[in-house]
Amino acid sequence: MFRLWGKIIKDNHLIKDMTVSNDTEDTRTHKIFQALEAICYAWDLSRPIWLDSTIAEFKRHSKARFYQDNFIESIDFDYLEIQILEE
């Protein structure tokens, strides 16, 4: 089972969090994008842009933070963080 944890952080406080599970036979990349899309839809956020630094961080730690630079629209929190909990 694949599980991805998404959380919104503002002023070093957890504002919202959500876990998305996926049991399909899709690739790991597809599961990550589908989970991120589900999180953004649930919280009414635009989908963030994957910058090179974000991709590198995710490859190293299975965790990525999306800051204002990753979003086209303005955000009212410090960052959105996603982390793979289980593969």
N, C-alpha and C positions, 0 to 999 in steps of 0.2 A: 504494500500500500504506500502511496505517495502522499505526503502531507506537507503543506507550506503554511507558515505562520506569517501573517501580515500585521503590522502594528504602526500606529501613528503616534509620534512623539512630539511633544511641545514643552519647552522649558524643562527638559529632562524628566518629564512625567509621561506615563503611558496614558493616552487619551482614549484610543480604541484599539481593539485587537480582534483578530478573526483567524480561524484555521480552516483551510480548504483541503479536502481529501479528494483523491482521484485514483480510481481502481482500473482505469482503462489501460489498454495495451499501447497507448501512444508513446512517443519518445519522451525522454526527460525534458527536452526543450519545449515541446508542445504542452506538457503538463505544467511547466513553470508559467508559460504565457497564458494558459487557460486559467490557472489559479490567480495570477495577477489581474487578469481581466475581471474575474468574479469579485475580487476584493474591491477593485475600482468601481465596479457597477454597484456593489452593495453600499459603498460610501459616497457615491455620486462624485467621483473624481475622474478627471481625464487620465488616460493611460500615460504613464511616464515614458520618456525617451531613454533608451539604454545608451548612455555615453560610454566611451572606451574605458574610462576609469571605473564605471559601474560594472561593466562586464569583467574587468580584471579582478575587482574585489569579489565578485560573485564566484568566479572560477577558483579563487584561492580559499574562500571561507564558506562557500554555500550560503552566503548572506550578502545582501546589497541594501544600500540606503539611497533613496531618491530624494534629492534636495530640490529647492526652487529651480535650479538650473535644468533639472530633468523634466519639468512641467511647462507647458505652454501657458496655461492659465495661472493666476496667482493662487497660492495656497495659504491657509491660515494656521499652519503647523510648521515645525522645524524640518521634519523629514518623515518619509514613509519607509519602513524597513521591512524586507521580506527575508525569511530564513527557511531553509529546508529542514524539517524535523525528522522525516522518515522517508526512506526510499525503498 
